[in-house]
Each structure stands twice: as C-alpha cells, then as structure tokens.
C-alpha cells in the first residue's frame, strides 16, 4: 500500500521498510502493520487534536510534568502553542509509560522508537500469524477466565509498583496473545503518587477486569483487589509479586467524615438556638413602644 505521509520520515530514516496494511483506526490514533527488516511491527500514528474525538480530561493530566514554565502557562491559557505542547505531552505520556512499564516487566507491547508523532512498537500476534484479538472478542472457559484475571491483577500490581495506573483499562485495550493478555493503549496513564484521582482510576480498572472476567466466572465480581493493593501501596508494602487475597475488611473505627460534619453542624445549630433563647430572656419585657412623634 501507499506509505501514509506521517510514516514517510520513518521510512526515510530506515526505521520502516514497508507499510503493509492498516490495522485499526481509533478515537486517538490509526495503527498500521509495517515491515522492519524481517520483523512485522506496528506503527501507531497519533491523530491531530482537531481530528480526533478523545477528550484529554483534566483528571488524567494532573501530576504530569511539563518541560518549563512557558509551556505550562501556554497550556493553561489554551493558546495555539499551548495546545500543541499539550498534544505533544499527551503523546509522550504513552511512549514514556510503555518504555517504563516494559522495563518493569509489565506485559505491554515492546516500544522501539517514536518520531514525529508515530510510535513504532511490537506487533502482538495470536501465534498463528494473525493479529491478537482483544479480550472483548473472545469467549473464555471459566478456568481460563480465572487464570487471566489473576494474571491481570498481578500486572496491575506491577504497574502500581512502577508508579503508574492505567486509567482506562478494560477488555477493549487488552490483547490476548499466545502467552496471555497484553496491555495496550496507555496515553492516559497517571502517576499514582502525584494524581489525586489515581485510586478511583485504579478501582475502576480493577472493577472493569472483574466485571469482564466475571461473565465467565461470576465469583470474580465480588473481589476487592483494588482496596487491598492500594492499602499496601500507601503503606509502602506492595511488591511486584505480592500475593493478594481479593478480600479487604474496612476498618471498623475508620472515621466517617460525613457523620462528623453532621455532628458539628448539629452542635453549632444547637448553640445558636441556645444563644437566641438567652438573648430573648435578657431583652426588656415591659418596655413601652416609642410614640411615632418621638421617632
């Protein structure tokens, strides 16, 4: 096929020999199967901001480092330069996450290079020459569902130990390769320590896995891995190979903030009522009304 314009620089630099076919086109990027020497790889071409529908939600960007104060100001103002910087930072986030997680032993596609908004990475196959299917496209035996769920929980733990939360994990961005699940699509990955929404995103990622695999093994829907691993993470005790139980008992003496605030408001209201009564008792009771002509 004709080489897409965005991939031409990789061909010119000798990183890609031939573009074979389009693989998929999503809300944020188009992916092509390319030949690099004797290997087949993927070229993920990020769409420009005005050509894609994915929203860069503020909660995903919280805690991400910006190159300098000028870039930060421009991004905050939403200027043309700022939008360009924001777009580049969004793309760089996935590249950085892939390299970081691959080095941490997380099952993600191996990244090779990133040039002019095109990410060159491993093509995950099904072991028979075809592209690996997404979890959403397969039917699982209950035993396989339990095995893959346990594997995914361990990968999420590894990610958290590496300081990242996927943020958008579901059956649509996990491929099923010959050696098991492979996690893809990471531009929205967040810093677990720097993002205030990290736990809620982790909880959603874990819940999505439980609900998907729970279709085939219903008991998985009732597990509580997110709270268990987060508690260990906050305590500095989470390790890449920590053995989790899927159970988590809430502390019985944990403070109920809403209940405390209700108690405080009730006490303040009672004090205000008491003061009003005291003021009413101290007011003169026999005072004559002031005649109109003296007002």
C-alpha positions in Angstrom: 0.0 0.0 0.0 1.0 3.6 -0.4 3.0 4.9 2.6 1.0 7.3 4.7 2.6 10.7 4.8 3.1 10.6 8.6 5.1 7.4 8.3 7.4 8.7 5.5 10.0 10.1 7.9 10.4 6.6 9.5 11.0 5.1 6.0 13.5 7.8 5.2 15.4 7.1 8.4 15.4 3.4 7.8 13.2 2.5 10.7 10.5 1.1 8.5 11.0 -0.7 5.2 7.4 -1.1 4.1 3.8 -0.3 5.2 1.8 -3.5 4.6 -1.8 -2.7 5.7 -3.9 -0.6 8.1 -4.7 -2.5 11.3 -7.2 -0.3 13.0 -8.3 3.3 13.4 -9.5 4.6 16.8 -10.5 7.7 18.5 -6.9 8.9 19.1 -4.7 7.1 16.5 -4.5 5.0 13.4 -2.4 1.8 13.5 -0.6 0.2 10.6 1.3 -3.1 10.2 4.8 -2.4 8.9 7.8 -4.4 7.9 11.1 -3.6 9.6 13.7 -5.9 8.1 12.5 -9.5 8.7 10.0 -8.4 11.5 6.5 -7.2 11.5 5.7 -4.3 13.8 3.1 -1.7 14.5 3.2 2.0 13.6 0.8 4.0 15.8 0.1 7.3 14.1 -1.5 9.8 16.6 -4.2 11.9 15.2 -4.0 15.6 15.4 -6.1 17.2 18.2 -8.7 18.6 15.7 -9.2 15.3 14.0 -9.9 13.0 17.0 -12.7 12.7 19.4 -10.8 11.6 22.6 -11.0 14.2 25.4 -7.9 14.9 27.3 -9.7 15.0 30.7 -8.1 17.2 33.3 -8.0 14.4 35.8 -5.6 12.4 33.6 -3.2 15.3 33.2 -3.0 16.1 36.9 0.5 15.5 38.2 2.2 15.2 34.8 5.4 17.1 34.5 5.7 20.0 32.0 9.0 20.9 30.3 9.0 24.5 31.6 7.0 27.4 32.9 6.5 28.8 29.4 4.9 25.6 28.3 2.8 25.4 31.5 1.5 28.9 31.0 0.7 28.4 27.4 -1.2 25.1 28.2 -3.2 26.8 30.9 -4.2 29.6 28.5 -5.1 27.2 25.8 -3.2 29.2 23.1 -2.3 27.6 19.8 1.2 26.9 21.1 -0.2 25.6 24.4 -2.5 23.2 22.6 0.5 21.9 20.5 2.5 21.4 23.7 -0.4 19.7 25.4 -0.8 17.4 22.4 2.9 16.5 22.4 2.8 15.9 26.2 -0.2 13.6 25.7 1.6 11.5 23.1 4.8 11.4 25.1 2.9 10.1 28.1 2.2 6.8 26.3 5.7 6.5 25.0 7.2 7.1 28.4 4.7 4.7 30.0 5.5 1.9 27.5 9.2 2.2 28.0 8.9 2.4 31.7 6.4 -0.5 32.1 8.3 -2.7 29.7 11.5 -2.2 31.8 9.4 -3.0 34.9 8.4 -6.4 33.4 4.7 -5.5 32.7 3.2 -7.3 29.7 2.9 -4.4 27.2 4.0 -4.2 23.5 7.7 -3.6 23.3 8.3 0.0 22.1 11.1 0.6 19.6 11.1 4.3 18.5 9.0 7.5 18.5 9.4 10.0 15.7 7.1 12.9 14.6 4.0 11.6 16.4 4.5 8.0 15.2 5.2 5.2 17.7 6.9 2.1 16.4 6.3 -0.9 18.6 5.9 -4.7 18.8 3.0 -6.3 16.8 1.2 -8.7 19.2 0.1 -11.8 17.3 -2.1 -14.7 18.1 0.8 -17.2 17.5 -0.6 -18.2 14.1 0.4 -15.2 12.0 -2.7 -13.1 12.7 -3.0 -10.1 15.0 -4.0 -11.0 18.5 -7.7 -10.4 19.3 -8.9 -8.1 22.0 -10.4 -9.7 25.1 -13.8 -8.3 24.1 -13.7 -10.5 21.0 -13.2 -13.9 22.7 -15.2 -16.4 24.7 -13.5 -17.9 27.7 -13.8 -21.1 29.7 -14.3 -20.3 33.4 -10.8 -21.7 34.3 -9.2 -19.5 31.7 -11.1 -16.5 32.9 -9.8 -17.1 36.5 -6.3 -17.6 35.2 -6.3 -14.5 33.0 -8.0 -12.4 35.8 -5.3 -13.4 38.3 -2.6 -12.5 35.7 -4.2 -9.1 35.0 -4.4 -8.3 38.7 -0.7 -9.2 39.0 0.1 -6.9 36.1 -1.9 -4.0 37.7 0.2 -4.6 40.8 3.4 -4.4 38.8 2.2 -1.2 37.2 1.3 0.3 40.6 4.7 -0.7 41.9 6.2 1.1 38.9 4.3 4.2 40.0 1.6 4.1 37.3 -2.2 3.5 37.0 -3.5 2.6 33.5 -6.6 4.8 34.0 -8.7 3.3 31.2 -8.2 -0.4 31.5 -11.0 -2.6 30.0 -11.5 -5.6 27.8 -11.2 -3.3 24.8 -7.5 -2.4 25.4 -6.1 -5.8 26.4 -5.0 -8.2 23.6 -4.9 -12.0 24.1 -1.6 -13.2 22.8 -0.2 -16.8 22.8 1.4 -16.2 26.2 -1.7 -14.5 27.7 -3.1 -10.9 28.0 -1.1 -7.9 26.8 -2.0 -4.4 28.0 -2.2 -1.7 25.3 -3.3 2.0 24.9 -1.6 3.9 27.7 -1.8 7.7 26.8 -4.0 8.3 29.8 -1.7 6.5 32.3 -1.4 8.6 35.5 1.3 9.0 38.2 -0.1 7.1 41.2 1.7 9.4 43.7 1.0 12.7 42.1 -2.6 12.4 40.8 -5.4 12.8 43.3 -7.7 10.6 41.1 -5.2 7.7 41.0 -7.1 5.5 43.4 -10.5 6.0 41.8 -9.0 5.2 38.4 -7.2 2.1 39.8 -10.5 1.0 41.4 -12.3 1.4 38.0 -9.6 -0.5 36.2 -9.8 -3.4 38.6 -13.6 -3.3 38.6 -13.6 -3.5 34.7 -11.5 -6.6 34.8 -13.7 -8.2 37.5 -16.8 -7.5 35.5 -15.5 -8.7 32.2 -13.9 -12.0 33.6 -16.9 -12.3 35.9 -19.1 -13.0 32.9 -17.4 -16.4 32.7 -16.5 -16.9 36.4 -19.2 -15.0 38.4 -17.3 -15.1 41.8 -14.7 -12.7 40.4 -17.3 -9.9 40.5 -17.2 -9.9 44.3 -13.4 -9.5 44.8 -11.9 -6.3 46.3 -8.3 -6.3 44.9 -8.2 -2.5 44.3 -8.6 -1.5 48.0 -6.3 -4.3 49.1 -3.4 -3.3 46.8 -3.9 0.4 47.4 -3.7 -0.1 51.2 -0.4 -2.0 50.7 0.9 0.7 48.3 0.1 3.5 50.7 1.9 1.6 53.5 4.9 1.0 51.3 4.5 -2.7 51.4 3.3 -3.5 47.9 5.7 -5.6 45.9 5.5 -6.7 42.2 4.9 -10.3 43.3 2.7 -9.6 46.4 0.2 -12.3 46.8 -3.3 -10.8 47.2 -6.4 -12.4 48.6 -9.1 -10.3 46.8 -10.6 -9.5 50.3 -10.5 -6.3 52.2 -12.1 -5.5 55.5 -12.9 -1.9 56.1 -11.5 -0.6 59.5 -14.4 -0.6 62.0 -13.1 2.5 63.7 -12.5 4.4 60.4 -13.7 8.0 60.7 -16.9 8.7 58.9 -16.2 12.3 57.7 -19.8 13.0 56.7 -21.1 11.8 60.0 -18.5 14.0 61.9 -19.6 17.1 59.8 -23.2 16.4 60.6 -22.4 16.2 64.3 -20.5 19.5 64.1 -23.3 21.3 62.2 -25.9 20.0 64.7 -23.8 21.2 67.6 -23.4 24.7 66.0 -27.2 24.9 65.3 -28.0 23.9 68.9 -25.5 26.6 70.2 -27.1 29.2 68.0 -30.6 28.3 69.3 -29.5 28.4 72.9 -27.9 31.9 72.4 -31.1 33.1 70.7 -33.2 32.0 73.7 -30.7 33.6 76.2 -30.9 36.9 74.2 -34.7 36.8 74.2 -34.8 36.3 78.0 -32.4 39.2 78.6 -34.5 41.6 76.5 -36.7 44.2 78.4 -40.2 42.8 78.6 -42.2 45.9 79.8 -40.7 48.5 77.5 -43.3 50.9 76.2 -43.4 51.3 72.4 -41.9 54.5 71.2 -44.5 57.0 70.1 -44.4 57.9 66.4 -43.7 61.6 67.1 -40.5 60.7 69.1 -39.1 58.5 66.3 
